[in-house]
Amino acid sequence: MRAGAVRCLAVSMATKSVAWWSPSEKMKLKSLLLRYYPPGIMLEYENSGELKTKSIDLLDLDPSTDVNALVEEIQKAEPLITASRSDQVKLLIQRLQNKLKQHSNHKFYLFKVLRAHILPLTNVALNKSGSCFITGSYDRTCKLWDTASGEELHTLEGHRNVVYAIAFNNPYGDKIATGSFDKTCKLWSVETGKCYHTFKGHTAEIVCLSFNPQSTLVATGSMDTTAKLWDIQNGEELFTLTGHSAEIISLSFNTSGNRIITGSFDHTVIVWEADSGRKVCTLIGHCAEISSALFNWDCSLILTGSMDKTCMLWDATNGRCVATLTGHDDEILDSCFDYTGKLIATASADGTARVFSVATRKCITKLEGHEGEISKISFNPQGSRLLTGSSDKTARIWDAQTGQCLQVLEGHTDEIFSCAFNYKGDIIITGSKDNTCRIWR
């Protein structure tokens, strides 16, 4: 493993602050936890009486990594990992390596078909474990479902128009946010189905939303050209992000929660400071509407997809374009990184998907087989498989390295607009314009 490959991201999950170590502080390590995807070790520690969390990201770990050398490197970089902890850390890393060796040849079968709503579905989303999921609909509701039984747990009622954007506050999974064409966002309890807050202030439809990783904020993006940040605790609006000249249709936080990006029909993406609402930089380069915008895991790169048939890769620190990924013959409808940030996948209206190497910026493989546009693409947590959803009424599972189609998930009678893996990669959910959700396991 090359020097410097051990990146110590010190993100406090307990507070909004990023907690960097300084020698004057009294710090005591309480526990070490494994994080399988992406590979890493979570440190729970006490700092001046307050419990905090930080992570050691091992994004370059592979089964052949020299564990002893890696542990030495971690000890140099992280004062909390003392010599007495080195054997424990070695064991954790070996467990991560064993997990990386497990290549999933899992064949998915249809577990349940849910006729979720009377009117068309807009979106589906899983909680982290995949134990429950939510559906948004034109019927003005969001429904919460138990994945194992297919039972409806709650109907979240109160919006006065289409419920379009929906999300869990993963990894916690105790809250749901719904964004509606009625110009409001609502925050709900997963346990009781009760509405905590209604966020009012947008002057047009809300079409995208996201929780920050710490689950202290909700961000909403609207057709009114603005995004807003809301405080989950008191329901207050914190900031309005003003700067786009057309509708915002995509937004996401970075892993540490200190930056947010918004993608717009004005062909640009803007990077904002999450704690002040200040504009950091504007990513200018696409020549058509933005379809997706997201950070990689270590927050160093931003990936944007556009109707101009290209994806662009940007340096997140200075906003400079570092690569343009070409090859598609039609609009890019979705794009994503794998968990470790080594691979990029793109899905297009041309009916194909492509996988690119982040290091070389070259296309590794092309996924061909769908008979209609591909509107959704995602990696499984291991990064070995890709899931695509298409207007040809099928979802497909592909080998991310070879591009071979491993399985076709058939049965929907209209186009699939949403599909996702759970955190372990052993459950898939598909949502279709046929008004059903299918659970595959």
N, C-alpha and C positions, 0 to 999 in steps of 0.2 A: 504493500500500500504506500503510495507516494506521500512524502512529507506534506503536511498542511491539509491532507485529505480529511483529517478529523476536525470537523467544524463544530465548535462549541457554541451553540445558540442558547443564550441564557434568557429564556423568556419566562417571566413570572406568570403563572396561570391564575394565581390568587388575586393579583391586582392588575391594573392596566400597565404598570411600569415594567420596563425591561431591567432585570436585576443583574448588573455586572458586579463581579466580586472586587472588593477592595480590601487590602490587608487590615485596615482598621476595624472592619466589621467582625462581629462574633458570629461565626457560621458553624452550624452543626448538622452533619448529614444524618437524616432520619431513616431513609430507605431508598433502595434502588429498584426500579421497575423496568420490565422489558417493554419495548414498543416494537412490534414486528414489522409494521408497514408505515413509513419506510423504516429500515433498521435503525434502532437507536436505544439509548438507555435514558430513562427519566430519573432525575434526582429530586427527591423530596428533602428539603433542608429547612432548618430553622435559622432565621436571621433576625437578631435582636428580638426574639420572642415571637416573630411572625413566621407562619409556615408558608414556604414558597416552593415553586417547582421550576426546574430548568431541564433542558434536554441536551444530550450529547448525540448529535446526528452522525450516523455511520453510513452515509449514503454510498460510499465506495466499497463497503464490505462485500466480500464474496467468499465462497467456501475455501479458497486457497490463501486467504489473508493470514499472515503470520500474527497469531494472537498475542504472543509475548511482546513483540515489537509494538503492536497497536496499544496494548495496555500501558507500556512505558510512555508512549506518545500522549495518551490520555492523561496520565499522571502529571506530565509536565504542563499540560494545558489547563488542567482542572484541579485547583487546590483541594476541593472536597474529596477527591479520590486519593486517599492516603495509602501508604504501603500495606497497611493492615486490610485494606479492602481489595487488593489486587487479585487475590484468588477468586473472590466473589464476582468481580468484573469479568475475569477470564471465563468463568462458567457461563455467565450471561451471554458473552460474545459467542461462545461455542453453541449455545442454544439458538442464537440468531443464525449462525452459519448452518446449523442443521435444518432450520426452517427454510433457508434459501435453497437447500438441496431438494426440498420436496417440490417436485414439479407436478402440478395438478393436471391429471388427465380426466378430470371429473366430467362425466356426461350428465347434462341437465335433463330432467324430465318435467313435464307439466304437473305441477302440484295442485293448483287451484285456478279456477276462472271466476273472477268477481265482476258481477254486473254492478258497477259501483254507483253510477248516477243515471238519472233519466236523461239529462241533457249531456252534450259532449264533455269529455275530460279535457283539462288544459295542461296539467302537470302531475307527475307522481314523484315522491321522494321517500327514501328509507331513512330510518334512524341508523346510528352507527352499527349496532349489532345485527340489524335486520329483523328484530323482533316485532317491530310495527312499522307501518308506512302510512303516508297521507296522499289523498287525491284532491285536486282542485277541479272545479267544474263551472260550466256556464249556468248551472242551476243555483249559483250564488252561495254555495256551501263548500266547505272543506271537510272531508271525512277521514277519520283515523281508524286504521284497521289493524287487527292482530294477524301477523303473517302466518303463524302456525295453524290457527283455526279458520282464518278467513272471515272472522267475525268482526262486525262493525263495533268499534268501541265508543266513538263519539261522532256526532255531527256538529260541526262548528258553524253555527248560524248567526247572521247579523249583518253581513255585507248586503248592499243593495244593488249589486251588479256582479258580473263575472268575477270569480276568484281565479286569478291568473298565475301569480307567483307564490310559491309555497316553500317553506324550509323548516327543518328541525334545527335547534341550536346544538348540533353535534360538536364535540363528543358527548355532551351532557344528556341531551335528548329529553329534557323535561319541559321544554317550551316549543311552541310552533308559531311561526309568523306567516300571515297571509296578506298578500297584496292584491288589490282589486281594481277593476275598472271604475268603481265608485270613488276613486281618488284617495282612499284610506288604506292604511295597513292596520291589522289587528294582531295583538299578541295573546296567545292562549296557553292554558295549562294542559299538558299532556294527561296528567292524572285525572283532572276533574272535567276538562272540556270547557272550563269557564274562561271568559275573556278578561284579561288583566287590563289592557289599555287599547284604545283606538287612537292611532296616530293620524291627526288631520293637519293638512297644510298644503299638500300638492293640489295643483289646479287642473290636472289631467290624469289619465289612467296610470296606475302603477303596474309596471311590466317586469320588474326584476327586483330581487331583494336578497340580503345576506346578513347573517349574524357574524360579528367578529369572533375570532377563536376563543376569546375569554368569555363570551356570552354576556357582555355588558352593554353592547350596542346592537341596534339593527340599522342597516342601511337600505334605503329604498331608491329605486330609479324610476323615472316617470317620463311620459310623453310630453310633459311640460318643459323639458330640456334640463331639469335639475335633478340632483340626488339630495337626499336628506339623511342625516344621522340622528338617531333617536336613542334616548337613555331608557334602557329596559326597566330599571328600578322605579323611576318616577314618571315615566311616560312622556317626558319633555323632549321637545325638539332641541338638539344641541347646535347643529349647523345646517345651512343650506349650501350645497356645492354648486356654485353658479359659474359657468364658463363655456358650456356647449351651446351651439346654435341650432341644434336639432334634437330629436328624441334620444333619450338614453335607453338602451335596450340590454345592456350587460353591465354587471358590476361585481367585483370580488375583492376581498381583503387578502393581504399576504399572510403567511403563517404566523408571524409575530404580532399581527394585528395593528401595526403602527402606520400602515399605508393601505389605501383603497384605490382601485382603478375603476373608471367608468368608460364604457365604449358607446359610441353614438352614431346615429345616422349622418352626422356631419363629417364622417370619415376619420375622426380623430379619437384618441384615447387620452384621458387625463389622469395623471397620478396625483393623489391628494394625501395630505397628512391627516390621519384619523383623529388625532387628539386636538387638532386646531381647526380643521377644515380648510387649511391653506393649500393652494395649488402648488405642487412641486414642479411639474413639467407637463408639457403636452407632446404626445407622440404623433408626429405628422409624417405621413408617408403613403398611407393607403389612398386609393383614388375611388373608393366606393364605400358604402355603409359597412360598419363593423358588425360582425356576427358574434364574436366571442373575444374575451380578454381575460387573461389570468396569469398569476405568478407561478413560478416553480417553487418547490418546497423550501429551498434555502434563500428565497427572496431575491436572488441575484438577477433573474431574467423575467421578462414579461413576454407572453405569447399572444398575438392578436390574429384573428381570422377575419376575412373580409369578403364582401360580395365581388371584389375585384379579382377573385380566383387565386389570391395569394394569402399566405400567412407570413407575418413578420415577427422576428425575434429581436427584443430590445434589451439593452443594458438597463436594469432597474435603477442603478445609482445615478446615471447621468441622462437617461432618456434617449441614448443614441441607438439607431438601428444597427444591429450586428449581422443580420442575415435576412434575406427574403427567400421563402420556401415556395418554389413554383412547381408546375407540372399538371395541376388540375385544369380541366377544360371548361369548368363552370364554377359558380359561386361556392365559396367555403361556408358550410352551414354550421360546423362545429369543429373544435380543436381542443387538444388536451396534452398535458405532460403525464408521464408515468410518475409514481410516487417519488422515485429517487431523482427525477429530473434529467435522466439520461436519454429518454426517448420522447418524441412528439408524435401524436397521431392527428391526422386531418381527415375530415369527412366532407364530401362535396355533393352538389346537385348533379354532378356528372355520373353519379352512381358508383364511384370508387372511393376508397380510403387509402391513405398513404402513411407510412411510418418513416420518420426522419431521425437520424442521430443528431443529438444536440452538439456533440463534440465536433463532428465533421460538417454538420448542416446538410448532409447528403441524404437522399431517399434510400432507405434500406430495402423496403419492400412495398408492393402495391397490393391492395386487397380488392380482388375483382370477383363478382358473382351476383351482387344485387341487381335487380332489374328496374330500380327506380332510385330517386335521390336518397342520400343517407343524411338524416337530420341530426343523429346523435352518435357519439363515439366515446368510449371510455375504456381505460385499462383496468384489468383486475388488480387487486392490491399487490400481487407478486410481480406484476409487470410482464408476465409471460403470455397473457391472453388479451384480446381486444373484443369488445362487444359493440355491435353496430345495430341501429334501428333504422328502418327504411320505409319509404312509401310503397314498396312492393309487398307490404303486409307481413314481412318476416324480420326477425332479429337474427344476427349471425354471430358465432364465436369463432375467432381466428387466432392462429399462432402469430404472435407479435414479431417473431424473428423471420419466419419463412413466408408469411402471408397466406398460408394454407387455411382454407375454411374447414373448421373442425366439426361444426354443428350448425344446423339451420333450425331455429325455433319457429315452428309453423303453427297456424291455428287462428290467428287474428284474421278478421274479415275486412279490415280497412287499414289505412296506413298507421305505422307505429311512430309516435312522435317522442316517446320517452322510454329509456331503458337504463337500468343501473345495477351494479353489483353492490352487495353489502360489504362491510369492512373486511370480512374474512374471505370474500370471493366465492362463497358457497351457496348464495341465494341471488337470483336475478329477478327483477321485476320489469315488466313491459307494460306500457300504457298505449292504447290505440284509439283512433277515431271511431272504432266500432263500439265505444262506450264500455269496454271491459279492460280490466287489469288482469294480467296473468302472472302467477308466481311460479317460478321454476327453481328446482333445487337438486 
